[in-house]
Amino acid sequence: MVCPELTEQIRREIAASLHQRKGDFACYFLTDLVTFTLPADIEDLPPTVQEKLFDEVLDRDVQKELEEESPIINWSLELATRLDSRLYALWNRTAGDCLLDSVLQATWGIYDKDSVLRKALHDSLHDCSHWFYTRWKDWESWYSQSFGLHFSLREEQWQEDWAFILSLASQPGASLEQTHIFVLAHILRRPIIVYGVKYYKSFRGETLGYTRFQGVYLPLLWEQSFCWKSPIALGYTRGHFSALVAMENDGYGNRGAGANLNTDDDVTITFLPLVDSERKLLHVHFLSAQELGNEEQQEKLLREWLDCCVTEGGVLVAMQKSSRRRNHPLVTQMVEKWLDRYRQIRPCTSLSDGEEDEDDEDE
């Protein structure tokens, strides 16, 4: 960690920005819209120093699995290169805290070490149990039927499964599921896009089952006017979540996507694909019976909840917008202090000396 005092201040800021909505749907929500991007200043560092920085902050194994083993991210040359929307997988803690870590990394650039987000997740699930339970039950029933599994559980069995989902949210280190991502989208008040492997595989490469995580999670239980349209992106690989972040760029400029945007040069726009490498629309999770429909209807729903456009290459994308000038000042300070550490490294210095242990990285 470059500056423990700053990261602790950021954690206190996050806790202070969490509020509970009054009324029937008493879900917790964050008051601030914050999006973390890697600073463009990284490209000003000498190549060997850049390599050291990326080795310390990125999860190279996740990057390889999502990019090379399967074309899950950065599969479009148009997006990754011409539109400066390459995604980088950040390293975080393993075990069941990785989802919460990755959500805070994608927004504030830090881990959920104090379990502030986990507590908000548990309290929201508990206090809004009826609302989330209804969505979860309907979605699970539809999902099973879509695979030709026609069965019905007794209400006691549904309640038992739901109690297990609730219990996971309260246990630090406990692995989390799709329902928890859906709730987190409500706490953030913004969509979450998960790009993930489709199958669980053994270490020998044998397919064990379908993962079901990839897709778009919309804060459907809020009013649209209460939410932001700028999403965050997460990666999922064999039981592990990672924040997927872009690098700052010079804004929309003349990069040629099919939209007319009035933005200043300080705004970084990352174009996140809403289709997979086969151009199939990503699933939208936890839709109600009324919202379920054909692909055209689901695309219409995505366009309502996200700022979408179609690139010149014909890729439907959501626009993630961030701005260094409008970013939270504490995050800006943290990133500057973190970068200063690398600016002071001489390129001729042996990069194998003085490696910090993994707990020292809190980006």
Secondary structure, 3 states (H helix, E strand, C coil): CCCHHHHHHHHHHHHHCEEECCCCCCCEEECCCCCCCECHHHHHCCHHHHHHHHHHHECHHHHHHHHHHCCCCCCCHHHHHHCCCCCEEECCCCHHHHHHHHHHHHHCCCCCCCCHHHHHHHHHHHHCHHHHHHHHHHHHHHHHHHCCCCCCCCHHHHHHHHHHHHHHHHCCCCCCCHHHHHHHHHHHCCCEEEEECCEEECCCCCEEEECCCCEEECCCCCCHHHCCCCCEEEEEECCEEEEEECECCCCCCCCCCECCCCCCCCEEEEEEECECCCCCECCECCCCCCCCCCHHHHHHHHHHHCCEEECCCCCEEEEEEEECCCCCHHHHHHHHHHHHHHHCCCCCCCCCCCCCCHHHCCC
